[in-house]
Amino acid sequence: MGSFASIATTTAPTLNFGNNAFVQEDFKEITTAELPEAVKTALKTSYPDAKLEKAYVNSNKEYKLDITVIDQKATVYADANGNWIKK
């Protein structure tokens, strides 16, 4: 686990399943290949059973990830360094 220490040192956010009311921040859809490695690693580390459905990025280089864990859908957000952020 020492190799992950410099990538994502923050705790993963609690998954919030269902509809969330928030202000749209102009996220544009991107491919999985366009995600920074730090974000991919943070996702695998914090949510090992999650399946990435869609990924988005905004002008602040914040990433919105639509994931499925077992049969529940959730959305999580990360910065380009793989740190989880609250939205």
PDB file of N, CA, C and O in Angstrom:
ATOM      1  N   MET A   1       0.811  -1.193   0.000  1.00  0.00           N
ATOM      2  CA  MET A   1       0.000   0.000   0.000  1.00  0.00           C
ATOM      3  C   MET A   1       0.857   1.261   0.000  1.00  0.00           C
ATOM      4  O   MET A   1       0.337   2.335  -0.301  1.00  0.00           O
ATOM      5  N   GLY A   2       2.119   1.181   0.317  1.00  0.00           N
ATOM      6  CA  GLY A   2       2.970   2.346   0.348  1.00  0.00           C
ATOM      7  C   GLY A   2       3.020   3.069  -0.980  1.00  0.00           C
ATOM      8  O   GLY A   2       3.222   4.283  -1.008  1.00  0.00           O
ATOM      9  N   SER A   3       2.844   2.363  -2.074  1.00  0.00           N
ATOM     10  CA  SER A   3       2.920   3.009  -3.384  1.00  0.00           C
ATOM     11  C   SER A   3       1.739   3.927  -3.654  1.00  0.00           C
ATOM     12  O   SER A   3       1.822   4.789  -4.529  1.00  0.00           O
ATOM     13  N   PHE A   4       0.661   3.766  -2.937  1.00  0.00           N
ATOM     14  CA  PHE A   4      -0.505   4.608  -3.145  1.00  0.00           C
ATOM     15  C   PHE A   4      -0.488   5.843  -2.252  1.00  0.00           C
ATOM     16  O   PHE A   4      -1.288   6.756  -2.457  1.00  0.00           O
ATOM     17  N   ALA A   5       0.389   5.889  -1.282  1.00  0.00           N
ATOM     18  CA  ALA A   5       0.377   6.956  -0.288  1.00  0.00           C
ATOM     19  C   ALA A   5       0.527   8.337  -0.904  1.00  0.00           C
ATOM     20  O   ALA A   5      -0.104   9.284  -0.435  1.00  0.00           O
ATOM     21  N   SER A   6       1.329   8.477  -1.922  1.00  0.00           N
ATOM     22  CA  SER A   6       1.545   9.803  -2.492  1.00  0.00           C
ATOM     23  C   SER A   6       0.479  10.180  -3.509  1.00  0.00           C
ATOM     24  O   SER A   6       0.418  11.332  -3.939  1.00  0.00           O
ATOM     25  N   ILE A   7      -0.355   9.239  -3.899  1.00  0.00           N
ATOM     26  CA  ILE A   7      -1.340   9.514  -4.929  1.00  0.00           C
ATOM     27  C   ILE A   7      -2.651  10.004  -4.333  1.00  0.00           C
ATOM     28  O   ILE A   7      -3.135  11.073  -4.704  1.00  0.00           O
ATOM     29  N   ALA A   8      -3.217   9.258  -3.437  1.00  0.00           N
ATOM     30  CA  ALA A   8      -4.520   9.625  -2.882  1.00  0.00           C
ATOM     31  C   ALA A   8      -4.501   9.382  -1.388  1.00  0.00           C
ATOM     32  O   ALA A   8      -4.657   8.251  -0.927  1.00  0.00           O
ATOM     33  N   THR A   9      -4.310  10.442  -0.642  1.00  0.00           N
ATOM     34  CA  THR A   9      -4.207  10.292   0.797  1.00  0.00           C
ATOM     35  C   THR A   9      -5.493  10.667   1.524  1.00  0.00           C
ATOM     36  O   THR A   9      -5.577  10.527   2.744  1.00  0.00           O
ATOM     37  N   THR A  10      -6.483  11.136   0.796  1.00  0.00           N
ATOM     38  CA  THR A  10      -7.732  11.505   1.448  1.00  0.00           C
ATOM     39  C   THR A  10      -8.686  10.326   1.473  1.00  0.00           C
ATOM     40  O   THR A  10      -8.572   9.396   0.674  1.00  0.00           O
ATOM     41  N   THR A  11      -9.607  10.379   2.382  1.00  0.00           N
ATOM     42  CA  THR A  11     -10.599   9.326   2.533  1.00  0.00           C
ATOM     43  C   THR A  11     -11.646   9.435   1.435  1.00  0.00           C
ATOM     44  O   THR A  11     -12.047  10.534   1.051  1.00  0.00           O
ATOM     45  N   ALA A  12     -12.076   8.309   0.943  1.00  0.00           N
ATOM     46  CA  ALA A  12     -13.106   8.287  -0.093  1.00  0.00           C
ATOM     47  C   ALA A  12     -14.408   8.832   0.471  1.00  0.00           C
ATOM     48  O   ALA A  12     -14.731   8.594   1.635  1.00  0.00           O
ATOM     49  N   PRO A  13     -15.159   9.563  -0.348  1.00  0.00           N
ATOM     50  CA  PRO A  13     -16.429  10.104   0.134  1.00  0.00           C
ATOM     51  C   PRO A  13     -17.458   8.993   0.306  1.00  0.00           C
ATOM     52  O   PRO A  13     -17.382   7.942  -0.331  1.00  0.00           O
ATOM     53  N   THR A  14     -18.405   9.252   1.170  1.00  0.00           N
ATOM     54  CA  THR A  14     -19.510   8.325   1.330  1.00  0.00           C
ATOM     55  C   THR A  14     -20.333   8.345   0.057  1.00  0.00           C
ATOM     56  O   THR A  14     -20.658   9.411  -0.466  1.00  0.00           O
ATOM     57  N   LEU A  15     -20.666   7.172  -0.437  1.00  0.00           N
ATOM     58  CA  LEU A  15     -21.460   7.106  -1.665  1.00  0.00           C
ATOM     59  C   LEU A  15     -22.870   7.592  -1.375  1.00  0.00           C
ATOM     60  O   LEU A  15     -23.472   7.232  -0.364  1.00  0.00           O
ATOM     61  N   ASN A  16     -23.383   8.408  -2.271  1.00  0.00           N
ATOM     62  CA  ASN A  16     -24.723   8.941  -2.140  1.00  0.00           C
ATOM     63  C   ASN A  16     -25.533   8.426  -3.322  1.00  0.00           C
ATOM     64  O   ASN A  16     -25.428   8.960  -4.426  1.00  0.00           O
ATOM     65  N   PHE A  17     -26.325   7.411  -3.101  1.00  0.00           N
ATOM     66  CA  PHE A  17     -27.111   6.814  -4.165  1.00  0.00           C
ATOM     67  C   PHE A  17     -28.397   7.598  -4.361  1.00  0.00           C
ATOM     68  O   PHE A  17     -28.985   8.091  -3.398  1.00  0.00           O
ATOM     69  N   GLY A  18     -28.827   7.712  -5.596  1.00  0.00           N
ATOM     70  CA  GLY A  18     -30.073   8.391  -5.876  1.00  0.00           C
ATOM     71  C   GLY A  18     -29.837   9.734  -6.530  1.00  0.00           C
ATOM     72  O   GLY A  18     -28.729  10.051  -6.963  1.00  0.00           O
ATOM     73  N   ASN A  19     -30.897  10.514  -6.592  1.00  0.00           N
ATOM     74  CA  ASN A  19     -30.835  11.816  -7.260  1.00  0.00           C
ATOM     75  C   ASN A  19     -30.260  12.864  -6.328  1.00  0.00           C
ATOM     76  O   ASN A  19     -30.650  12.952  -5.164  1.00  0.00           O
ATOM     77  N   ASN A  20     -29.331  13.661  -6.844  1.00  0.00           N
ATOM     78  CA  ASN A  20     -28.742  14.756  -6.089  1.00  0.00           C
ATOM     79  C   ASN A  20     -29.087  16.060  -6.793  1.00  0.00           C
ATOM     80  O   ASN A  20     -28.991  16.155  -8.016  1.00  0.00           O
ATOM     81  N   ALA A  21     -29.487  17.058  -6.024  1.00  0.00           N
ATOM     82  CA  ALA A  21     -29.754  18.373  -6.595  1.00  0.00           C
ATOM     83  C   ALA A  21     -28.502  19.223  -6.413  1.00  0.00           C
ATOM     84  O   ALA A  21     -28.116  19.523  -5.283  1.00  0.00           O
ATOM     85  N   PHE A  22     -27.867  19.615  -7.515  1.00  0.00           N
ATOM     86  CA  PHE A  22     -26.707  20.477  -7.442  1.00  0.00           C
ATOM     87  C   PHE A  22     -26.629  21.319  -8.711  1.00  0.00           C
ATOM     88  O   PHE A  22     -27.280  21.022  -9.712  1.00  0.00           O
ATOM     89  N   VAL A  23     -25.840  22.350  -8.650  1.00  0.00           N
ATOM     90  CA  VAL A  23     -25.677  23.242  -9.787  1.00  0.00           C
ATOM     91  C   VAL A  23     -24.791  22.557 -10.826  1.00  0.00           C
ATOM     92  O   VAL A  23     -23.729  22.032 -10.490  1.00  0.00           O
ATOM     93  N   GLN A  24     -25.219  22.561 -12.068  1.00  0.00           N
ATOM     94  CA  GLN A  24     -24.446  21.967 -13.159  1.00  0.00           C
ATOM     95  C   GLN A  24     -23.177  22.789 -13.371  1.00  0.00           C
ATOM     96  O   GLN A  24     -23.243  24.016 -13.447  1.00  0.00           O
ATOM     97  N   GLU A  25     -22.034  22.134 -13.467  1.00  0.00           N
ATOM     98  CA  GLU A  25     -20.764  22.825 -13.589  1.00  0.00           C
ATOM     99  C   GLU A  25     -20.107  22.598 -14.943  1.00  0.00           C
ATOM    100  O   GLU A  25     -18.878  22.584 -15.020  1.00  0.00           O
ATOM    101  N   ASP A  26     -20.858  22.424 -15.985  1.00  0.00           N
ATOM    102  CA  ASP A  26     -20.318  22.263 -17.326  1.00  0.00           C
ATOM    103  C   ASP A  26     -19.293  21.138 -17.439  1.00  0.00           C
ATOM    104  O   ASP A  26     -18.191  21.337 -17.949  1.00  0.00           O
ATOM    105  N   PHE A  27     -19.660  19.985 -16.970  1.00  0.00           N
ATOM    106  CA  PHE A  27     -18.816  18.811 -17.152  1.00  0.00           C
ATOM    107  C   PHE A  27     -19.027  18.287 -18.562  1.00  0.00           C
ATOM    108  O   PHE A  27     -20.158  18.246 -19.046  1.00  0.00           O
ATOM    109  N   LYS A  28     -17.944  17.885 -19.226  1.00  0.00           N
ATOM    110  CA  LYS A  28     -18.080  17.259 -20.538  1.00  0.00           C
ATOM    111  C   LYS A  28     -17.615  15.807 -20.421  1.00  0.00           C
ATOM    112  O   LYS A  28     -16.656  15.499 -19.714  1.00  0.00           O
ATOM    113  N   GLU A  29     -18.307  14.941 -21.121  1.00  0.00           N
ATOM    114  CA  GLU A  29     -17.991  13.517 -21.054  1.00  0.00           C
ATOM    115  C   GLU A  29     -16.651  13.241 -21.715  1.00  0.00           C
ATOM    116  O   GLU A  29     -16.325  13.808 -22.758  1.00  0.00           O
ATOM    117  N   ILE A  30     -15.874  12.352 -21.083  1.00  0.00           N
ATOM    118  CA  ILE A  30     -14.589  11.926 -21.622  1.00  0.00           C
ATOM    119  C   ILE A  30     -14.529  10.406 -21.595  1.00  0.00           C
ATOM    120  O   ILE A  30     -15.366   9.758 -20.967  1.00  0.00           O
ATOM    121  N   THR A  31     -13.547   9.845 -22.271  1.00  0.00           N
ATOM    122  CA  THR A  31     -13.370   8.398 -22.251  1.00  0.00           C
ATOM    123  C   THR A  31     -12.557   7.997 -21.021  1.00  0.00           C
ATOM    124  O   THR A  31     -11.882   8.828 -20.412  1.00  0.00           O
ATOM    125  N   THR A  32     -12.628   6.743 -20.672  1.00  0.00           N
ATOM    126  CA  THR A  32     -11.849   6.224 -19.545  1.00  0.00           C
ATOM    127  C   THR A  32     -10.358   6.453 -19.774  1.00  0.00           C
ATOM    128  O   THR A  32      -9.617   6.732 -18.831  1.00  0.00           O
ATOM    129  N   ALA A  33      -9.924   6.336 -21.018  1.00  0.00           N
ATOM    130  CA  ALA A  33      -8.509   6.528 -21.346  1.00  0.00           C
ATOM    131  C   ALA A  33      -8.033   7.951 -21.056  1.00  0.00           C
ATOM    132  O   ALA A  33      -6.839   8.172 -20.851  1.00  0.00           O
ATOM    133  N   GLU A  34      -8.944   8.910 -21.036  1.00  0.00           N
ATOM    134  CA  GLU A  34      -8.587  10.308 -20.784  1.00  0.00           C
ATOM    135  C   GLU A  34      -8.474  10.633 -19.294  1.00  0.00           C
ATOM    136  O   GLU A  34      -8.008  11.715 -18.936  1.00  0.00           O
ATOM    137  N   LEU A  35      -8.889   9.722 -18.428  1.00  0.00           N
ATOM    138  CA  LEU A  35      -8.772   9.951 -16.986  1.00  0.00           C
ATOM    139  C   LEU A  35      -7.313   9.899 -16.560  1.00  0.00           C
ATOM    140  O   LEU A  35      -6.568   9.041 -17.034  1.00  0.00           O
ATOM    141  N   PRO A  36      -6.885  10.799 -15.676  1.00  0.00           N
ATOM    142  CA  PRO A  36      -5.522  10.711 -15.142  1.00  0.00           C
ATOM    143  C   PRO A  36      -5.335   9.398 -14.376  1.00  0.00           C
ATOM    144  O   PRO A  36      -6.270   8.895 -13.753  1.00  0.00           O
ATOM    145  N   GLU A  37      -4.133   8.857 -14.429  1.00  0.00           N
ATOM    146  CA  GLU A  37      -3.845   7.602 -13.717  1.00  0.00           C
ATOM    147  C   GLU A  37      -4.146   7.728 -12.231  1.00  0.00           C
ATOM    148  O   GLU A  37      -4.593   6.765 -11.608  1.00  0.00           O
ATOM    149  N   ALA A  38      -3.906   8.904 -11.654  1.00  0.00           N
ATOM    150  CA  ALA A  38      -4.165   9.094 -10.222  1.00  0.00           C
ATOM    151  C   ALA A  38      -5.652   8.914  -9.899  1.00  0.00           C
ATOM    152  O   ALA A  38      -5.993   8.385  -8.841  1.00  0.00           O
ATOM    153  N   VAL A  39      -6.523   9.343 -10.788  1.00  0.00           N
ATOM    154  CA  VAL A  39      -7.966   9.192 -10.568  1.00  0.00           C
ATOM    155  C   VAL A  39      -8.356   7.723 -10.704  1.00  0.00           C
ATOM    156  O   VAL A  39      -9.144   7.215  -9.905  1.00  0.00           O
ATOM    157  N   LYS A  40      -7.815   7.042 -11.701  1.00  0.00           N
ATOM    158  CA  LYS A  40      -8.097   5.611 -11.872  1.00  0.00           C
ATOM    159  C   LYS A  40      -7.629   4.821 -10.655  1.00  0.00           C
ATOM    160  O   LYS A  40      -8.333   3.933 -10.174  1.00  0.00           O
ATOM    161  N   THR A  41      -6.438   5.149 -10.162  1.00  0.00           N
ATOM    162  CA  THR A  41      -5.894   4.445  -8.997  1.00  0.00           C
ATOM    163  C   THR A  41      -6.732   4.710  -7.759  1.00  0.00           C
ATOM    164  O   THR A  41      -6.997   3.791  -6.984  1.00  0.00           O
ATOM    165  N   ALA A  42      -7.155   5.958  -7.561  1.00  0.00           N
ATOM    166  CA  ALA A  42      -7.993   6.294  -6.406  1.00  0.00           C
ATOM    167  C   ALA A  42      -9.312   5.534  -6.449  1.00  0.00           C
ATOM    168  O   ALA A  42      -9.796   5.066  -5.418  1.00  0.00           O
ATOM    169  N   LEU A  43      -9.892   5.411  -7.636  1.00  0.00           N
ATOM    170  CA  LEU A  43     -11.151   4.682  -7.777  1.00  0.00           C
ATOM    171  C   LEU A  43     -10.960   3.214  -7.428  1.00  0.00           C
ATOM    172  O   LEU A  43     -11.755   2.649  -6.678  1.00  0.00           O
ATOM    173  N   LYS A  44      -9.916   2.591  -7.963  1.00  0.00           N
ATOM    174  CA  LYS A  44      -9.649   1.170  -7.686  1.00  0.00           C
ATOM    175  C   LYS A  44      -9.351   0.936  -6.216  1.00  0.00           C
ATOM    176  O   LYS A  44      -9.744  -0.086  -5.653  1.00  0.00           O
ATOM    177  N   THR A  45      -8.651   1.886  -5.588  1.00  0.00           N
ATOM    178  CA  THR A  45      -8.278   1.737  -4.181  1.00  0.00           C
ATOM    179  C   THR A  45      -9.474   1.935  -3.255  1.00  0.00           C
ATOM    180  O   THR A  45      -9.691   1.144  -2.337  1.00  0.00           O
ATOM    181  N   SER A  46     -10.246   2.987  -3.497  1.00  0.00           N
ATOM    182  CA  SER A  46     -11.361   3.320  -2.604  1.00  0.00           C
ATOM    183  C   SER A  46     -12.614   2.498  -2.856  1.00  0.00           C
ATOM    184  O   SER A  46     -13.365   2.201  -1.927  1.00  0.00           O
ATOM    185  N   TYR A  47     -12.840   2.130  -4.110  1.00  0.00           N
ATOM    186  CA  TYR A  47     -14.045   1.383  -4.491  1.00  0.00           C
ATOM    187  C   TYR A  47     -13.652   0.208  -5.383  1.00  0.00           C
ATOM    188  O   TYR A  47     -13.928   0.227  -6.582  1.00  0.00           O
ATOM    189  N   PRO A  48     -13.014  -0.807  -4.816  1.00  0.00           N
ATOM    190  CA  PRO A  48     -12.505  -1.911  -5.648  1.00  0.00           C
ATOM    191  C   PRO A  48     -13.581  -2.673  -6.420  1.00  0.00           C
ATOM    192  O   PRO A  48     -13.282  -3.286  -7.445  1.00  0.00           O
ATOM    193  N   ASP A  49     -14.816  -2.646  -5.948  1.00  0.00           N
ATOM    194  CA  ASP A  49     -15.897  -3.365  -6.628  1.00  0.00           C
ATOM    195  C   ASP A  49     -16.696  -2.480  -7.582  1.00  0.00           C
ATOM    196  O   ASP A  49     -17.672  -2.935  -8.178  1.00  0.00           O
ATOM    197  N   ALA A  50     -16.289  -1.224  -7.729  1.00  0.00           N
ATOM    198  CA  ALA A  50     -17.042  -0.295  -8.567  1.00  0.00           C
ATOM    199  C   ALA A  50     -16.737  -0.504 -10.043  1.00  0.00           C
ATOM    200  O   ALA A  50     -15.617  -0.831 -10.437  1.00  0.00           O
ATOM    201  N   LYS A  51     -17.783  -0.302 -10.847  1.00  0.00           N
ATOM    202  CA  LYS A  51     -17.637  -0.308 -12.300  1.00  0.00           C
ATOM    203  C   LYS A  51     -17.839   1.125 -12.758  1.00  0.00           C
ATOM    204  O   LYS A  51     -18.867   1.734 -12.460  1.00  0.00           O
ATOM    205  N   LEU A  52     -16.865   1.667 -13.480  1.00  0.00           N
ATOM    206  CA  LEU A  52     -16.969   3.024 -13.993  1.00  0.00           C
ATOM    207  C   LEU A  52     -17.886   3.021 -15.199  1.00  0.00           C
ATOM    208  O   LEU A  52     -17.600   2.372 -16.205  1.00  0.00           O
ATOM    209  N   GLU A  53     -18.996   3.750 -15.095  1.00  0.00           N
ATOM    210  CA  GLU A  53     -19.975   3.822 -16.182  1.00  0.00           C
ATOM    211  C   GLU A  53     -19.654   4.959 -17.147  1.00  0.00           C
ATOM    212  O   GLU A  53     -19.609   4.760 -18.361  1.00  0.00           O
ATOM    213  N   LYS A  54     -19.429   6.164 -16.592  1.00  0.00           N
ATOM    214  CA  LYS A  54     -19.124   7.341 -17.407  1.00  0.00           C
ATOM    215  C   LYS A  54     -18.189   8.249 -16.622  1.00  0.00           C
ATOM    216  O   LYS A  54     -18.197   8.256 -15.391  1.00  0.00           O
ATOM    217  N   ALA A  55     -17.383   9.013 -17.352  1.00  0.00           N
ATOM    218  CA  ALA A  55     -16.477   9.972 -16.727  1.00  0.00           C
ATOM    219  C   ALA A  55     -16.639  11.323 -17.410  1.00  0.00           C
ATOM    220  O   ALA A  55     -16.907  11.405 -18.608  1.00  0.00           O
ATOM    221  N   TYR A  56     -16.473  12.368 -16.629  1.00  0.00           N
ATOM    222  CA  TYR A  56     -16.626  13.740 -17.114  1.00  0.00           C
ATOM    223  C   TYR A  56     -15.519  14.602 -16.512  1.00  0.00           C
ATOM    224  O   TYR A  56     -14.951  14.251 -15.477  1.00  0.00           O
ATOM    225  N   VAL A  57     -15.212  15.719 -17.151  1.00  0.00           N
ATOM    226  CA  VAL A  57     -14.246  16.677 -16.624  1.00  0.00           C
ATOM    227  C   VAL A  57     -14.793  18.086 -16.832  1.00  0.00           C
ATOM    228  O   VAL A  57     -15.523  18.342 -17.789  1.00  0.00           O
ATOM    229  N   ASN A  58     -14.430  19.004 -15.922  1.00  0.00           N
ATOM    230  CA  ASN A  58     -14.816  20.401 -16.107  1.00  0.00           C
ATOM    231  C   ASN A  58     -13.566  21.249 -16.324  1.00  0.00           C
ATOM    232  O   ASN A  58     -12.455  20.720 -16.360  1.00  0.00           O
ATOM    233  N   SER A  59     -13.740  22.543 -16.468  1.00  0.00           N
ATOM    234  CA  SER A  59     -12.612  23.433 -16.770  1.00  0.00           C
ATOM    235  C   SER A  59     -11.623  23.553 -15.619  1.00  0.00           C
ATOM    236  O   SER A  59     -10.497  24.007 -15.824  1.00  0.00           O
ATOM    237  N   ASN A  60     -12.020  23.155 -14.411  1.00  0.00           N
ATOM    238  CA  ASN A  60     -11.125  23.172 -13.245  1.00  0.00           C
ATOM    239  C   ASN A  60     -10.353  21.865 -13.091  1.00  0.00           C
ATOM    240  O   ASN A  60      -9.664  21.663 -12.092  1.00  0.00           O
ATOM    241  N   LYS A  61     -10.467  20.982 -14.075  1.00  0.00           N
ATOM    242  CA  LYS A  61      -9.836  19.657 -14.037  1.00  0.00           C
ATOM    243  C   LYS A  61     -10.345  18.838 -12.850  1.00  0.00           C
ATOM    244  O   LYS A  61      -9.586  18.118 -12.201  1.00  0.00           O
ATOM    245  N   GLU A  62     -11.659  18.965 -12.581  1.00  0.00           N
ATOM    246  CA  GLU A  62     -12.335  18.128 -11.597  1.00  0.00           C
ATOM    247  C   GLU A  62     -13.058  17.050 -12.378  1.00  0.00           C
ATOM    248  O   GLU A  62     -13.627  17.310 -13.438  1.00  0.00           O
ATOM    249  N   TYR A  63     -13.031  15.848 -11.850  1.00  0.00           N
ATOM    250  CA  TYR A  63     -13.583  14.700 -12.564  1.00  0.00           C
ATOM    251  C   TYR A  63     -14.820  14.194 -11.856  1.00  0.00           C
ATOM    252  O   TYR A  63     -14.825  13.996 -10.641  1.00  0.00           O
ATOM    253  N   LYS A  64     -15.862  13.989 -12.630  1.00  0.00           N
ATOM    254  CA  LYS A  64     -17.133  13.443 -12.150  1.00  0.00           C
ATOM    255  C   LYS A  64     -17.185  12.009 -12.670  1.00  0.00           C
ATOM    256  O   LYS A  64     -17.071  11.775 -13.873  1.00  0.00           O
ATOM    257  N   LEU A  65     -17.355  11.058 -11.768  1.00  0.00           N
ATOM    258  CA  LEU A  65     -17.372   9.647 -12.140  1.00  0.00           C
ATOM    259  C   LEU A  65     -18.707   9.028 -11.778  1.00  0.00           C
ATOM    260  O   LEU A  65     -19.085   9.000 -10.606  1.00  0.00           O
ATOM    261  N   ASP A  66     -19.420   8.535 -12.767  1.00  0.00           N
ATOM    262  CA  ASP A  66     -20.645   7.774 -12.525  1.00  0.00           C
ATOM    263  C   ASP A  66     -20.241   6.319 -12.403  1.00  0.00           C
ATOM    264  O   ASP A  66     -19.701   5.732 -13.341  1.00  0.00           O
ATOM    265  N   ILE A  67     -20.505   5.743 -11.243  1.00  0.00           N
ATOM    266  CA  ILE A  67     -20.087   4.368 -10.973  1.00  0.00           C
ATOM    267  C   ILE A  67     -21.273   3.515 -10.555  1.00  0.00           C
ATOM    268  O   ILE A  67     -22.321   4.023 -10.156  1.00  0.00           O
ATOM    269  N   THR A  68     -21.079   2.207 -10.657  1.00  0.00           N
ATOM    270  CA  THR A  68     -22.041   1.239 -10.153  1.00  0.00           C
ATOM    271  C   THR A  68     -21.297   0.320  -9.197  1.00  0.00           C
ATOM    272  O   THR A  68     -20.252  -0.238  -9.533  1.00  0.00           O
ATOM    273  N   VAL A  69     -21.853   0.171  -8.000  1.00  0.00           N
ATOM    274  CA  VAL A  69     -21.309  -0.741  -7.002  1.00  0.00           C
ATOM    275  C   VAL A  69     -22.391  -1.776  -6.748  1.00  0.00           C
ATOM    276  O   VAL A  69     -23.457  -1.465  -6.216  1.00  0.00           O
ATOM    277  N   ILE A  70     -22.102  -3.005  -7.135  1.00  0.00           N
ATOM    278  CA  ILE A  70     -23.062  -4.107  -7.127  1.00  0.00           C
ATOM    279  C   ILE A  70     -24.219  -3.700  -8.041  1.00  0.00           C
ATOM    280  O   ILE A  70     -24.067  -3.753  -9.261  1.00  0.00           O
ATOM    281  N   ASP A  71     -25.361  -3.298  -7.499  1.00  0.00           N
ATOM    282  CA  ASP A  71     -26.462  -2.878  -8.368  1.00  0.00           C
ATOM    283  C   ASP A  71     -26.923  -1.450  -8.059  1.00  0.00           C
ATOM    284  O   ASP A  71     -28.007  -1.037  -8.471  1.00  0.00           O
ATOM    285  N   GLN A  72     -26.091  -0.705  -7.332  1.00  0.00           N
ATOM    286  CA  GLN A  72     -26.408   0.671  -6.961  1.00  0.00           C
ATOM    287  C   GLN A  72     -25.553   1.643  -7.756  1.00  0.00           C
ATOM    288  O   GLN A  72     -24.352   1.428  -7.918  1.00  0.00           O
ATOM    289  N   LYS A  73     -26.168   2.717  -8.256  1.00  0.00           N
ATOM    290  CA  LYS A  73     -25.444   3.742  -9.001  1.00  0.00           C
ATOM    291  C   LYS A  73     -25.108   4.900  -8.072  1.00  0.00           C
ATOM    292  O   LYS A  73     -25.887   5.242  -7.183  1.00  0.00           O
ATOM    293  N   ALA A  74     -23.937   5.501  -8.286  1.00  0.00           N
ATOM    294  CA  ALA A  74     -23.504   6.646  -7.490  1.00  0.00           C
ATOM    295  C   ALA A  74     -22.626   7.539  -8.344  1.00  0.00           C
ATOM    296  O   ALA A  74     -22.149   7.133  -9.404  1.00  0.00           O
ATOM    297  N   THR A  75     -22.417   8.761  -7.873  1.00  0.00           N
ATOM    298  CA  THR A  75     -21.522   9.705  -8.529  1.00  0.00           C
ATOM    299  C   THR A  75     -20.518  10.191  -7.499  1.00  0.00           C
ATOM    300  O   THR A  75     -20.895  10.578  -6.393  1.00  0.00           O
ATOM    301  N   VAL A  76     -19.235  10.171  -7.859  1.00  0.00           N
ATOM    302  CA  VAL A  76     -18.170  10.676  -6.997  1.00  0.00           C
ATOM    303  C   VAL A  76     -17.341  11.665  -7.804  1.00  0.00           C
ATOM    304  O   VAL A  76     -17.359  11.648  -9.035  1.00  0.00           O
ATOM    305  N   TYR A  77     -16.614  12.528  -7.100  1.00  0.00           N
ATOM    306  CA  TYR A  77     -15.830  13.578  -7.733  1.00  0.00           C
ATOM    307  C   TYR A  77     -14.398  13.520  -7.224  1.00  0.00           C
ATOM    308  O   TYR A  77     -14.157  13.236  -6.050  1.00  0.00           O
ATOM    309  N   ALA A  78     -13.448  13.792  -8.116  1.00  0.00           N
ATOM    310  CA  ALA A  78     -12.038  13.790  -7.745  1.00  0.00           C
ATOM    311  C   ALA A  78     -11.315  14.903  -8.482  1.00  0.00           C
ATOM    312  O   ALA A  78     -11.749  15.357  -9.540  1.00  0.00           O
ATOM    313  N   ASP A  79     -10.193  15.337  -7.894  1.00  0.00           N
ATOM    314  CA  ASP A  79      -9.356  16.278  -8.627  1.00  0.00           C
ATOM    315  C   ASP A  79      -8.356  15.480  -9.462  1.00  0.00           C
ATOM    316  O   ASP A  79      -8.350  14.250  -9.410  1.00  0.00           O
ATOM    317  N   ALA A  80      -7.531  16.153 -10.214  1.00  0.00           N
ATOM    318  CA  ALA A  80      -6.604  15.485 -11.123  1.00  0.00           C
ATOM    319  C   ALA A  80      -5.546  14.658 -10.404  1.00  0.00           C
ATOM    320  O   ALA A  80      -4.906  13.805 -11.018  1.00  0.00           O
ATOM    321  N   ASN A  81      -5.354  14.903  -9.101  1.00  0.00           N
ATOM    322  CA  ASN A  81      -4.383  14.151  -8.319  1.00  0.00           C
ATOM    323  C   ASN A  81      -4.983  12.933  -7.635  1.00  0.00           C
ATOM    324  O   ASN A  81      -4.289  12.236  -6.895  1.00  0.00           O
ATOM    325  N   GLY A  82      -6.265  12.668  -7.874  1.00  0.00           N
ATOM    326  CA  GLY A  82      -6.920  11.514  -7.277  1.00  0.00           C
ATOM    327  C   GLY A  82      -7.449  11.752  -5.883  1.00  0.00           C
ATOM    328  O   GLY A  82      -7.780  10.802  -5.175  1.00  0.00           O
ATOM    329  N   ASN A  83      -7.534  13.010  -5.477  1.00  0.00           N
ATOM    330  CA  ASN A  83      -8.119  13.343  -4.167  1.00  0.00           C
ATOM    331  C   ASN A  83      -9.611  13.503  -4.320  1.00  0.00           C
ATOM    332  O   ASN A  83     -10.077  14.181  -5.236  1.00  0.00           O
ATOM    333  N   TRP A  84     -10.371  12.882  -3.427  1.00  0.00           N
ATOM    334  CA  TRP A  84     -11.834  12.972  -3.481  1.00  0.00           C
ATOM    335  C   TRP A  84     -12.282  14.348  -3.041  1.00  0.00           C
ATOM    336  O   TRP A  84     -11.741  14.911  -2.089  1.00  0.00           O
ATOM    337  N   ILE A  85     -13.272  14.889  -3.734  1.00  0.00           N
ATOM    338  CA  ILE A  85     -13.809  16.192  -3.383  1.00  0.00           C
ATOM    339  C   ILE A  85     -15.324  16.079  -3.234  1.00  0.00           C
ATOM    340  O   ILE A  85     -15.962  15.240  -3.870  1.00  0.00           O
ATOM    341  N   LYS A  86     -15.887  16.935  -2.386  1.00  0.00           N
ATOM    342  CA  LYS A  86     -17.336  16.939  -2.179  1.00  0.00           C
ATOM    343  C   LYS A  86     -17.972  17.924  -3.130  1.00  0.00           C
ATOM    344  O   LYS A  86     -17.455  19.018  -3.355  1.00  0.00           O
ATOM    345  N   LYS A  87     -19.094  17.525  -3.683  1.00  0.00           N
ATOM    346  CA  LYS A  87     -19.880  18.397  -4.558  1.00  0.00           C
ATOM    347  C   LYS A  87     -21.307  18.398  -4.083  1.00  0.00           C
ATOM    348  O   LYS A  87     -22.154  19.067  -4.674  1.00  0.00           O
TER     349      LYS A  87
END
